[in-house]
């Protein structure tokens, strides 16, 4: 979809990251926001020849500007595919305000042929940014159930395609977020809580054979702790999304006790060395 407008916060000129750039580099950064090639998710193909023309720079000057912008943490650029990802796109002005907009953005990802690493980071930021923005909704808003209908299948698909890399990307985007956002996200993708609480994320072969009994004892304690995860935090979280989410998760947990853990949970636990 061709973009016809851009939302840019008025505080941008005061950004500490932007202030690291000179005038030409700042204009190149703004062009990445303003180009009609950009779409509405901050991840798009931006050929250098086009970008250089937009910014009134030579390709050599643009290369230097891209390096400086990446070094400042403002964006990522893939040299092979000419894809650019603007960082923090969904954490500020461009965060979707309602579930319908969230559904539209989720659909954009389905048709995007971007490099895997960039797509994964962008999708994780979109998820966290949307959940964070949703904390402003009223407790009785119908948007809560719609949000769940959007993100449960979206995250399930991402989990299927990227496995534990999705957990890593989400964990990275959750840094600095409040408890409510973290608990809501774990309700949407329950396998994330195991990743966030794992005492060690090294492969299983790093554990010595003499530690097997100790690890098994810790795993049993850890499993009991995970089963009570949602109950422990639902009372602390005052956000509106948590109450129905916690009820659903408790119901799911009861089902798990009768049916045993899902295969994907066992697989994930084995990868992090939680079970032999």
N, C-alpha and C positions, 0 to 999 in steps of 0.2 A: 504494500500500500504506500502510495506517495504521500509524504508528509506535507501538510499545508500550513502548519503553525508549530511554534515551539514554546515551551514553558521554561523560563529561566528565572531563577530567584534573583531578586535585586541585591542580595548580599554577595553575589558571586565576585564582584571586584575586590571584596575584602577577604576572600579566601586565602589562607596562608599558602596553600598549594599553588594557586594561580599567581600569587605574588612572586613566586620563584621564576616565573617566565618573563621574557622581555615582550615588547609590544607586538612584534611579528608572531611570536609563539602564542600569545594570548588570542590574537585574531584567528590563527589557525585552529585553536581550540574552540572558539565560538563558531567557526564555520562548520565544525563537526556537529554542533548542536542545530545549526540552521539549515543544513543541506536538505533538500527534498528527498534525497536518497535514504535519509536516516530512519524513516519509519517512527514507531512510537515505543520501541523497547530499548533504544540506546545500543543496539548491536546490529551492524549492517555492513555491507560491502561498500567501501569508499576508495575507488582506484586512486592511486597517488596523483596521476595526471589531472584528474578532476579536482581533487583536494587542493593541489598546488595552484590550479587556475582560480579556484574559489578564494583562496587566501592570498592571491597575488604574490606567490613565492615560486622560486625555481624548485625542481624536484630535490636538488641537493639541500636547499634551505629547508624544505619540508621534512626531509629525512632527519635533519638536526633537530627540528622542532618536535617531531614525533618522539625522538629519543628523550628530549627534555621533558615532554609531557608524561611519558611513561615513567621516567625516573622520579617525577613528582607524585606519581600515583593517581594521575588524572584519567588515564586511559590505557588500554592495551591494544596493540596493533599486530596483526598476523601478516608477515611479509609475503608468505606464499599465497594466501587467499585474498589479500587486500581487505581483510575484515577489521573493523575497529569496534571496541567495546568501551563506552563511556562509563567510568566507575561511579557508583552511588546514584545511578540514574533513578532507581525506584525508592531510594531512601529519603528523598526530599520532595521536590515539587511534582515529579512525575509518578508518584505512588498512586495507584488506582483508587478512586473514591467510593466505588460501589462494586457489587458482585458482578454486575453485567459487564462492566469495564474489565474486571479481572478475567472473565470468561473470554472476552475478545482478545486480550493479550495472550492468554494461554493458547488460544487457537493460532496466534501468530508464530509461536514457537514450533508448532507442529509442521509448519510449511517452511521452516528456516533451514537452509543448508549451510550452516556456519561450522567452523572448527569446533570439535567436541569440547575442548577445555573452555573455550570462550562461551559456548552455549550453556554449559553446565554452571559456570559462575554467574552468568546473567540470570538463568532460571532460578538459582538459589537466592539471588538478590531480590528478584521479583517476588518470590514466595515470602521472604522475611519482610520486605517492604510492604506488601499487601496486608499481612497479618498485623504489622505494626500500625498501619493506617486504620485498620478496622477497629482498633481499640477506642476510637472516637465515636463509634456507633452507639446508639441508644440500646439499653438492655433488651427491649422488646422488638428490636428491628428484625424484619424478616430477612435482612441481608445476611444474618449469621448462617442460616441453613443454606442459603444460596452459595455463600463462600465455601462451606464444607463440600457442597456438590461440585464445585469447581476444582478445589485443590486435592481432594482425595484421589480422584482418577488421574489428575495431572502429576502428582507426586508418585503415584503407583507406576505410571508409565516411565517417569524419569528413573525410578528405582530399578525397574526392569532393564532399562537401557544402560545405566551407569553403575549399578550396584553400590558398593561402599563409597565410590567417588562422590556420589550424591550426598552421603552423610558428611564427608569432609567439607564439601562446598557449603552445606547448610551450617555446619558448625563454625566455619570461618565467618559467615555472614551474621551469625548470632553473637559474635563478640561485641560486648558493649550494650546489648539489648537487655531489656528488663525481664524479670521472671515471667511475667504474664505472656510475653511473646514466645518465650522458650516452651512454656507448658502448652500453649495453644498449638504450637508446631508439632510437639511430640504427640498430641492428640490426633493430629492429621496424618502423621506418619510414625506410628508407635515404635518401629525399629530404630528410630533416631535416638530414643532415650537410652538404649543399650550402648550406642556409640558414644554418647556424651558422658555416660557414667563409667565407661570401661576403664579400669585402673591402669591398663597398659595396652597400647595399640600395636605392639610389636607382633610379628608372626609367631605362631605357636612354637616353632623350632628353637626360639631363643630361650625357652624355659628348660632348665636342666631336668634330667630324669628323676633326680632325688627330690624335686619340688612337686611331683605329681600329686601326692596326698594332700599337701598344703594347698595347692591350687584347687583341688577338687573340693576341699572344705570351704575355701573362699568362694568358689563358684556357687555352692549351695546357699551360702549366706547371701551372695549377690542376687541369686534368682529370687529369693524371698523378698529382698529389698525392691527388685524391679516389679514384682507383682503388686506391691503396695505403692508404686510411684505416683500414680495419678491421685489416689486417695490422700496421700500425704500433702500434696500441694494444692488440691482443689479448694480447700478451706482458706488458704492464704491468698489465692488469686481472686480479686474482686472484679475482674473483667467479665463482661456479659457472655462472651463466647465459652468461658470455662465451664459454667454450670451444666449446660446440656452436653458438652464434650466429655466432661468427667463421668456423667451418667452412662454415656455410650461406652466409654472405655472400660468402666467397671463391669458393664454387661459383657463386653468382649472378653475381659479377663476371666469372668466366671466360665464362659464358653471354653476358654483355653485350658482351664483347670480340668475340665471334663474330657477335652479332646486332645490335650497335649500341645506343645509348642508347634507353631507353623514351621514348615521346612525351611523357609527363608530365614527365620530367626535362628534355627540350628546352624544353617550354613554360615550366617554372619558371625555367630558365636565361635564357630570353628576357625574362621579366618583371623579373628583377633586373639585366638588362643584361649578363649573362655572355657571351652570344653575340649576333651581329648579327641 
